[in-house]
Amino acid sequence: MSRLPRTLRLDPSDLVVFERAAEPGEWAVPGGFAFWDDEPAGLTGKRRQAFRAGFLGLGSFGWSTLVEVAEAGPVEREAAVAALAAHIRSEYGAPDEAAARAAAEEEISFAESLCSHPAGTVLALSRSIEDGTVRERFRTLHRREAEHREFGSLPVFGIVETEEEPAERPDLTAIGKGGR
């Protein structure tokens, strides 16, 4: 049994930001190879978004912002390798089945190396260009043990108690006459 990334859709945003969104539950790989022939600085729109934050789903060959670590049996792993090898051969011109399979195995092995976390751990990806080189960074997102209930402690909110101030009632008829 191994662990592989599986696409996750928490909201409909992937349907908007990517040209083709992966379906939830597909096996996935980082998919950086999909941009080998692109000049990253020239990418725009949905292609740029896929470059910056997309995992490649191995069913639809669409993109997903998030994946989760999931258990994959030998049959599932082999199906993922076979699907990716066929895609590499048809879409990227691998010279033969052996070369396509070797590239797919390498990509799947890399995806497995990202999944050393417990099943259910969510992974996010960020790609950028640094000193002319593509750099991929991966981070993990973990579910809270308990629902957050103390919103006054969140850094984006502040609860301030104030005394009720009388409502200001401007005289709208006087505004046009230069008064208040």
C-alpha positions in Angstrom: 0.0 0.0 0.0 1.3 3.4 -0.9 0.0 6.9 -0.5 -0.8 9.2 -3.4 -2.3 12.7 -3.8 -6.0 12.7 -4.6 -7.8 15.8 -5.9 -10.0 17.7 -3.5 -12.6 20.3 -4.2 -13.7 22.3 -1.2 -15.5 24.9 -3.2 -16.3 25.7 -6.9 -13.3 28.0 -7.4 -11.3 25.5 -9.4 -14.1 25.5 -12.0 -13.5 29.2 -12.5 -9.7 29.6 -12.2 -8.6 26.7 -14.4 -9.3 26.0 -18.1 -10.1 22.5 -17.1 -10.7 21.6 -13.4 -10.0 18.1 -12.2 -12.8 16.1 -10.8 -12.8 15.5 -7.1 -11.2 12.1 -6.1 -8.8 11.7 -9.0 -5.2 10.6 -8.4 -2.9 13.5 -9.0 0.7 14.5 -9.5 2.3 18.0 -9.3 2.4 18.1 -13.1 5.1 20.7 -13.6 6.2 18.8 -16.7 3.0 20.2 -18.4 4.8 23.6 -18.6 8.1 22.5 -20.0 7.4 24.0 -23.4 6.1 27.3 -21.9 7.9 30.5 -21.1 6.6 30.8 -17.5 7.0 34.6 -17.5 4.7 34.8 -20.5 1.9 32.7 -19.0 -1.4 34.5 -18.5 -4.9 33.9 -17.3 -6.0 30.3 -16.5 -2.8 28.7 -17.8 -0.8 31.0 -15.4 -3.0 29.9 -12.5 -2.5 26.3 -13.3 1.3 26.9 -13.4 1.2 28.8 -10.1 -0.9 26.5 -8.0 -2.2 23.4 -9.9 -1.9 19.7 -9.3 -2.7 17.6 -12.4 -5.5 15.1 -12.0 -4.9 11.8 -13.7 -8.5 11.1 -14.8 -9.5 14.3 -16.5 -6.0 15.8 -16.8 -7.5 19.0 -15.3 -6.1 21.0 -12.5 -6.8 21.1 -8.8 -5.7 23.6 -6.2 -5.7 21.1 -3.4 -5.1 17.4 -3.0 -5.3 15.1 0.0 -3.1 12.3 1.0 -4.9 9.0 0.3 -4.1 5.3 0.5 -3.5 3.6 -2.9 -3.3 -0.1 -3.4 -1.0 -1.6 -6.1 -3.8 -1.8 -8.6 -4.6 1.9 -8.1 -1.0 2.9 -8.3 -0.5 0.9 -11.5 -3.6 2.5 -13.0 -2.3 6.0 -12.2 1.1 5.2 -13.8 -0.6 3.7 -16.9 -2.9 6.8 -17.3 0.0 9.2 -16.9 2.2 7.2 -19.3 -0.5 7.3 -22.0 -1.0 11.0 -21.4 2.7 11.7 -21.7 3.0 9.7 -24.9 -0.1 11.2 -26.6 0.2 14.9 -25.4 4.0 15.3 -25.0 5.4 13.1 -27.7 7.3 10.5 -25.6 9.2 8.5 -28.3 7.9 5.1 -27.1 6.0 3.4 -24.3 9.1 2.6 -22.3 10.1 6.3 -22.2 6.6 7.4 -21.3 6.3 4.8 -18.6 9.7 5.8 -17.1 8.6 9.5 -17.0 5.3 8.5 -15.4 7.0 6.3 -12.8 9.3 9.2 -11.9 6.4 11.6 -11.5 4.3 9.1 -9.5 7.3 8.4 -7.2 7.7 12.1 -6.6 4.0 12.4 -5.8 4.4 9.5 -3.4 7.3 11.3 -1.7 4.9 14.2 -0.9 2.5 11.9 0.9 4.5 10.9 4.0 1.8 12.6 6.1 -1.3 10.9 7.5 -4.1 10.1 5.1 -6.5 13.0 4.9 -3.7 15.6 5.1 -4.3 18.4 2.6 -1.5 19.6 0.3 -1.1 22.8 -1.5 1.4 23.8 -4.2 3.1 27.0 -5.2 5.2 27.3 -8.3 7.3 30.4 -9.1 10.3 31.4 -11.1 13.4 32.2 -9.0 16.7 33.1 -10.8 15.3 31.7 -14.0 14.5 28.3 -12.5 11.0 26.9 -11.7 10.7 26.4 -8.0 7.9 24.2 -6.4 6.9 24.6 -2.8 4.5 22.3 -1.0 2.7 22.9 2.2 0.4 20.9 4.4 -2.9 22.0 5.7 -4.4 20.2 8.7 -8.0 20.0 10.0 -8.6 21.6 13.4 -9.3 19.1 16.1 -12.3 21.2 17.3 -14.3 23.8 15.6 -13.0 27.3 16.3 -15.5 29.3 18.5 -13.5 32.1 20.1 -13.6 34.6 17.2 -12.3 37.5 19.3 -8.9 35.8 19.3 -8.5 35.6 15.5 -6.1 38.2 14.2 -8.5 39.4 11.5 -11.3 40.3 13.9 -11.4 42.5 16.9 -14.3 42.9 19.2 -14.6 46.4 20.5 -17.3 47.5 23.0 -18.6 51.0 22.4 -21.3 53.1 23.8 -24.2 53.8 21.5 -23.6 57.1 19.8 -26.5 59.1 18.5 -27.1 58.7 14.8 -26.1 61.6 12.7 -29.0 63.0 10.7 -27.8 65.4 8.0 -30.3 67.9 6.6 -30.3 66.8 2.9 -32.3 69.9 1.9 -29.7 72.2 3.3 -26.7 70.4 1.5 -27.5 72.0 -1.8 -27.7 75.5 -0.1 -24.2 75.2 1.4 -25.5 74.4 4.9 -25.7 71.3 7.0 
